[in-house]
Amino acid sequence: MKSKQPSKGTPLADSEYLLEKFPGKGGWTYAKIPEISQDKNNPFGWVLVKGNIDDFQIRNFKLMPMGEGKVFLPVKTEIRKKIGKQAGDYVRITLYPDDTNIEIPEEIIDCFKDEPEEIKRKFISLSEGQKKAYLDWIYEAKTDDTKATRILEMMEKLRRNLGFYDKT
């Protein structure tokens, strides 16, 4: 289990929350976080947070929109197993804004070396949310071939001055 580490500043949320589950097969387990509203400056109203679920440390987590400006925190199976909780249980959640700079993996930096310098500059100039979206998308690939294809697609979008959410 990752150890609980204190964060600086006032938490966005710090309370006990009920774990709930969306109905249907494969429904997500989540906690409603009513005191936090959607971020109108981020895609889909996501709010990027760090903190703890019980004693499990999280960072770079997205609070997801659930309608009427409210958000929820998805709680993955991996986390539920480590904290020993399921839907119907209460968890202690402490959340802070996560404004940590995105770390660019070495293999992506190496790929930029094969491109004109302006492509790397375009990537660096993207918002943290856009950079994270690209990197998450690339590293969620299940095979190395898919990862390589996604890196090439990112480079092409950058060549065409398109962000992650822009249609090609």
Secondary structure, 3 states (H helix, E strand, C coil): CCCCCCCCCCCCEEEEEEEEECCCCCCCEEEEEEEEECCCCCHHHCEEEEEEECCEEEEEEEEEEEECCEEEEECCHHHHHHHCCCCCCEEEEEEEECCCCCCCCHHHHHHHCCCCHHHHHHHHHCCHHHHHHHHHHHHCCCCHHHHHHHHHHHHHHHHCCCCCCCCC
